[in-house]
């Protein structure tokens, strides 16, 4: 059988070679490899990071010592997940209560039950009736593979031509309350999952359900999870070319959430993975590693969280961090020293650029009228504490620009 690499797929009757099927899955961006009786015939873990290319696939599937094709899940395949129902009765119960999903989600007939495919959270869970597999630490066997019992895996509901839908597994009923009670922790290092959050004091009914199975560090704080969910929804791009700009906005929103400003990178990675999976349908750059790298750069650059005014934030930091020693030495104490501290923090926020500051805002913060604030700014410029930049005006509706110097820079 010749299979189109764009929109075709192996037939439900599973006619044709495994190579045809492997090339079809490869065209979808899925890292696949040969198996024999569900056991890998190659060192598949290398494909968790780097998928095999077409020449490699042709070589891997050129022999005859295999009877199946498997795919690496999770971030390796753009968020591909599999809900494995080993109990056909439990699957049928789910399908009866979710008929639209049952009729549209790509579904495979297995030797004992069903495999459902979709994009979803990067997690791994064992249940009494099967598993939720969604990290690059797991793989699953695809049609037209042969099960050790002799059963041929086949598509009951075929793959769509485009991307698979992103599903919240809890809302979709694939990980329901009954399942959660019997859930076991996954032993895969990539899953970052150490248990059921309902056992850690969180009320699952009140949590963003995409995080119901996340790490205890998050799941013990329902309010935190709600804030994260809101940050994701507020910063998702809606067209190609927006990813980098919106990931910076996402970083700003997260910096504004109490409890996340000092978060470790493992926690942040879980959160960014969810943003990336939601954005996959519209962004042009698909690999998660690119989004993660851009987020890390944005996280370092964000000085002012979303929802905060830059100058107000700088003023709070000036009061909290203490005033510049060289300015105190020059002027003693008073509003002008507080003004210098405000300028220092503004410079920290903007980096190497000049910062904007208008005299009315400055005067309000340091407790003087705008004319006095302007005179103080002139004094700081004359004494080399500040360097003046472009002057603002009412006509341009822009404030004047300045640059702060940590030591006297010119002046007297």
C-alpha positions in Angstrom: 0.0 0.0 0.0 1.2 3.5 -0.8 0.3 6.0 1.9 0.1 9.7 1.5 2.4 11.5 3.9 0.2 14.5 4.1 -3.4 13.4 4.8 -3.6 9.7 4.3 -3.1 7.0 6.9 -3.0 3.2 7.2 -6.4 1.8 6.4 -8.6 0.4 9.2 -7.9 -3.0 7.7 -4.2 -2.5 8.4 -3.2 -3.6 4.9 0.3 -2.5 3.8 3.8 -2.5 5.3 4.9 -1.2 8.6 7.3 1.1 6.8 4.3 2.8 5.1 2.8 3.4 8.5 6.0 4.6 10.0 6.4 7.1 7.3 2.9 8.3 7.7 3.4 8.8 11.4 6.8 10.5 10.7 5.0 13.0 8.5 2.8 14.0 11.5 6.0 14.8 13.4 5.8 11.7 15.6 9.1 9.9 16.5 8.5 6.3 15.8 10.6 3.1 15.9 10.1 -0.6 15.4 9.1 -3.1 18.1 8.8 -6.8 18.4 6.0 -8.0 20.6 5.7 -4.5 22.1 9.5 -4.5 23.0 11.8 -1.9 21.3 14.1 -3.2 18.6 16.3 -0.1 18.9 17.5 2.3 21.6 14.4 4.4 21.6 15.3 6.8 24.4 17.5 8.7 22.0 14.2 9.7 20.3 12.9 11.4 23.4 15.0 14.4 22.4 15.9 13.9 18.7 13.4 12.1 16.4 14.7 9.8 13.7 14.8 11.3 10.2 13.3 9.6 7.1 16.5 7.8 6.0 16.9 6.4 9.5 13.3 5.2 9.5 13.7 3.5 6.2 16.8 1.7 7.5 15.1 0.8 10.8 12.1 -0.7 9.1 14.1 -2.4 6.3 14.6 -5.8 8.1 12.0 -8.4 9.2 12.9 -8.8 12.9 9.9 -6.7 14.1 6.2 -6.8 14.0 5.1 -3.3 15.1 5.6 0.4 15.2 5.6 2.5 18.3 5.6 6.3 19.1 7.3 8.2 21.8 4.7 10.3 23.6 4.7 13.7 25.4 7.0 16.6 24.4 8.8 14.4 21.9 5.7 14.2 19.8 4.2 17.7 20.4 2.2 16.8 23.4 0.8 13.4 22.2 -1.0 11.5 24.9 -2.7 8.1 25.1 -5.5 7.0 27.4 -5.1 3.2 27.5 -8.2 1.4 28.5 -7.4 -2.2 29.3 -10.9 -2.8 30.5 -13.4 -2.7 27.6 -16.4 -2.3 29.9 -14.8 0.8 31.5 -14.1 2.2 28.0 -17.7 1.6 26.9 -19.0 3.3 30.0 -16.9 6.3 29.2 -18.0 6.3 25.5 -21.6 6.2 26.5 -21.3 9.3 28.7 -19.1 11.1 26.1 -20.5 10.1 22.7 -19.1 13.1 20.8 -15.5 12.5 21.9 -16.0 8.7 21.4 -17.0 9.3 17.8 -14.2 11.8 17.0 -11.1 11.0 19.1 -8.6 8.9 17.2 -9.2 5.4 18.7 -7.4 2.1 18.3 -8.7 -1.4 19.0 -6.2 -3.3 21.1 -6.2 -6.9 22.3 -8.1 -6.0 25.5 -9.6 -2.6 25.1 -9.0 0.8 23.4 -6.3 3.4 23.0 -7.5 7.0 22.7 -5.1 9.7 21.3 -5.1 13.4 21.8 -2.8 16.2 23.0 -2.8 16.9 26.7 -0.9 17.5 29.9 2.6 16.0 30.2 1.8 13.4 32.9 1.8 9.7 33.6 -0.7 7.9 35.7 -1.7 4.3 36.4 -5.3 3.4 37.0 -7.2 0.3 37.8 -8.4 0.1 34.2 -5.3 1.2 32.3 -3.0 4.2 32.1 -2.7 7.9 31.1 0.5 8.2 29.2 1.7 11.7 28.3 5.5 12.1 28.8 8.5 11.3 26.7 9.3 8.6 29.2 6.5 6.4 27.6 5.8 5.0 24.2 2.8 3.2 22.8 2.3 0.7 20.0 0.4 1.9 16.9 -1.5 0.2 14.1 -0.9 -1.9 12.2 1.3 -3.6 14.8 0.8 -7.2 15.9 0.2 -7.8 19.6 2.0 -10.9 21.2 -1.4 -12.6 21.3 -1.7 -12.2 17.5 -4.3 -9.4 17.5 -3.6 -6.6 15.0 -4.0 -3.1 16.3 -6.3 -1.1 14.0 -7.9 2.3 13.9 -11.6 2.4 14.8 -11.7 6.2 14.6 -9.0 7.4 12.2 -6.5 10.2 12.8 -7.5 13.6 11.5 -5.7 15.3 8.7 -4.5 18.1 11.0 -3.4 18.3 14.6 -5.0 16.3 17.3 -7.2 18.3 19.7 -5.8 19.4 23.1 -7.9 17.9 25.9 -8.3 18.4 29.5 -8.4 14.8 30.6 -10.5 15.5 33.7 -13.1 17.5 31.8 -13.1 14.8 29.1 -13.8 12.1 31.7 -10.6 10.2 30.9 -9.3 10.8 34.4 -12.4 11.0 36.6 -12.9 11.1 40.3 -13.2 7.3 40.6 -9.9 6.9 38.7 -8.2 9.4 40.9 -9.0 7.5 44.1 -7.0 4.5 42.8 -4.3 6.4 41.0 -0.7 5.4 41.5 2.3 7.6 41.1 4.2 7.1 37.8 7.8 6.0 38.1 9.0 8.0 35.1 11.4 10.8 35.8 10.0 12.9 33.0 6.5 13.0 34.4 7.4 15.2 37.4 4.4 13.6 39.2 4.4 12.3 42.7 0.8 11.6 43.6 -2.8 12.7 43.6 -3.3 16.3 44.6 -6.6 15.4 46.2 -4.4 13.7 48.9 -2.5 16.8 49.6 -5.2 19.0 50.9 -6.4 20.5 47.6 -10.0 20.4 46.6 -9.9 18.9 43.1 -13.3 20.4 42.2 -11.9 23.9 42.6 -8.6 23.4 40.7 -7.8 24.0 37.1 -8.3 20.4 36.0 -5.3 20.3 33.7 -3.3 20.4 37.0 -5.2 17.9 38.9 -2.4 15.4 38.6 0.5 17.9 38.9 3.3 18.0 41.4 2.5 18.4 45.1 4.4 21.7 45.2 1.6 23.1 43.0 -1.4 20.9 43.9 -1.4 22.0 47.6 -2.2 25.5 46.6 -5.6 25.8 44.8 -5.4 29.6 44.7 -2.0 29.5 43.1 -3.3 27.0 40.5 -6.2 29.2 39.6 -3.9 32.2 39.1 -1.6 30.1 36.8 -4.6 29.0 34.7 -5.7 32.6 34.3 -2.1 33.6 33.3 -2.1 30.9 30.6 -5.5 32.0 29.2 -4.5 35.6 29.2 -1.3 35.2 27.2 -2.1 32.5 24.6 -1.2 33.7 21.1 -3.9 33.7 18.4 -1.7 33.7 15.2 1.7 32.7 14.0 4.5 35.2 14.7 3.3 36.0 18.2 5.0 33.2 20.2 8.1 35.1 21.4 6.2 38.2 22.4 3.4 36.3 24.2 5.9 34.1 26.1 7.4 37.3 27.5 3.9 38.4 28.6 3.4 35.0 30.1 6.6 35.4 32.1 5.4 38.8 33.3 2.1 37.4 34.4 3.8 34.5 36.3 6.1 37.0 38.0 3.1 38.8 39.4 1.7 35.6 41.1 2.5 35.4 44.7 4.5 32.3 45.3 6.0 32.0 41.8 8.6 34.9 41.8 11.2 32.6 43.4 9.9 29.3 41.9 12.5 26.7 40.9 12.9 25.8 37.2 11.3 22.3 37.6 8.1 23.9 38.8 8.2 26.6 36.0 8.9 24.0 33.4 5.7 22.1 34.2 3.7 25.4 33.9 5.4 26.4 30.6 4.7 23.0 29.1 1.0 23.6 29.6 1.2 27.0 28.0 3.1 25.5 25.1 0.6 22.7 24.6 -2.3 25.2 24.5 -0.5 27.4 22.0 0.7 24.6 19.7 -2.3 24.8 17.3 -1.3 28.4 16.2 2.4 28.9 16.8 4.8 28.3 14.0 7.8 27.1 16.1 6.6 23.7 17.4 9.5 22.2 19.5 8.9 22.8 23.2 12.6 23.3 23.8 12.4 26.6 21.8 9.5 27.9 23.9 11.3 26.8 27.1 14.5 28.6 26.1 12.7 31.8 25.2 10.8 31.6 28.5 14.0 31.3 30.5 15.3 34.4 28.8 12.1 36.3 29.4 12.0 35.2 33.1 15.4 36.8 33.6 14.5 40.0 31.8 11.1 40.6 33.5 11.6 43.3 36.1 8.0 44.4 36.5 5.2 41.9 36.8 2.1 42.3 34.8 -0.4 44.5 36.5 2.2 46.7 38.2 3.1 50.2 37.3 6.8 50.5 36.5 7.4 53.7 38.5 5.3 52.6 41.5 7.3 49.3 41.5 10.6 51.2 41.4 9.5 53.5 44.3 8.6 50.5 46.4 12.0 48.9 45.7 13.8 52.2 46.5 12.2 52.3 49.9 12.9 48.6 50.5 16.5 48.4 49.2 17.9 51.4 50.9 19.1 54.6 49.3 22.3 55.0 47.3 25.3 55.5 49.6 27.1 58.0 47.3 24.0 60.1 47.1 23.5 60.1 50.9 27.1 61.2 51.2 26.5 64.1 48.9 23.1 65.3 50.2 22.5 63.7 53.6 18.9 62.8 53.9 15.7 64.2 52.4 13.4 63.9 49.3 16.2 64.4 46.8 17.9 61.2 48.2 14.6 59.3 47.8 14.3 60.6 44.3 17.8 59.3 43.5 16.8 55.9 44.9 13.8 55.9 42.6 16.0 56.7 39.6 18.4 53.9 40.6 15.6 51.3 40.6 14.2 52.6 37.3 17.6 52.1 35.8 17.7 48.5 37.2 14.4 47.8 35.5 15.2 49.1 32.1 18.8 47.8 32.0 21.1 49.7 29.7 18.4 51.9 28.2 17.3 55.4 29.4 14.3 55.5 31.7 11.3 57.8 31.6 10.3 59.9 34.6 8.0 62.9 34.7 8.3 65.5 37.5 4.6 65.3 38.6 4.8 61.5 39.3 8.2 62.0 40.9 7.0 64.8 43.1 3.9 62.8 44.2 6.0 59.8 45.3 8.7 61.7 47.2 6.3 64.2 48.8 7.0 67.5 47.0 5.3 69.6 44.3 6.2 69.0 40.7 8.3 72.2 40.4 10.5 71.1 43.3 10.8 67.6 41.8 12.0 69.1 38.5 14.6 71.3 40.4 15.8 68.2 42.2 16.2 66.3 38.9 18.3 69.2 37.5 20.5 69.1 40.6 21.0 65.3 40.2 22.0 65.9 36.6 24.3 68.8 37.4 26.1 66.7 40.1 26.5 63.7 37.8 24.1 61.4 39.5 21.9 61.4 36.4 22.5 62.1 32.8 19.7 63.8 31.0 18.3 62.4 27.8 15.5 63.5 25.5 13.3 66.1 27.2 9.6 65.4 27.4 6.8 67.8 26.7 3.0 68.0 26.8 3.0 68.1 23.0 4.7 64.7 22.7 2.9 63.4 25.8 6.1 61.8 26.8 8.2 62.1 30.0 11.8 63.2 30.0 14.5 60.5 29.8 17.4 60.0 32.2 20.2 57.6 33.0 21.3 56.8 36.5 25.0 56.4 37.5 26.0 54.3 40.5 28.9 56.7 41.2 29.3 60.4 40.5 29.7 60.8 36.8 30.9 64.3 36.1 29.4 67.3 37.8 31.2 69.1 40.6 
